[in-house]
């Protein structure tokens, strides 16, 4: 039945169908086998744990000690140059610093868990599964 029948705009069905497809593909992704089928140079299958560990190291290498210099950017702007776009830029830089800090912290803890220095908590396991599934971890999405 069409959305017009219920007095809704025709775009309401587009949103519904899009959400339905996302849910379907999410279910299919979850149902895939947990072992990776990729083959490394030594012809061994990459396990889920080692795949997560490799992604953890790659992300940590990529973000490193990235910290946007919010104070320097704000200090370089004259008061008359500050408009709504500049304020949004400064806020987004602060949010990015918080996100990168949380990423570094949680990935560092996960590495310690891989090495056996920390007990794997439920949050660490969720992070590991998210890395294996190539999804954004829920904790990072909240930030």
Secondary structure, DSSP 8 states (H G I E B T S, - for coil): --GGGGT--THHHHHHHHHHHHHHHHHHHHHS-SS---B-TTS-B--HHHHHHHHHHHHHHHHTT----HHHHHHHS-GGG--HHHHHHHHHHHHHHHHHHHHHHHHHHHHHHHHTSS---HHHHHHHHHHHTT---HHHHH-
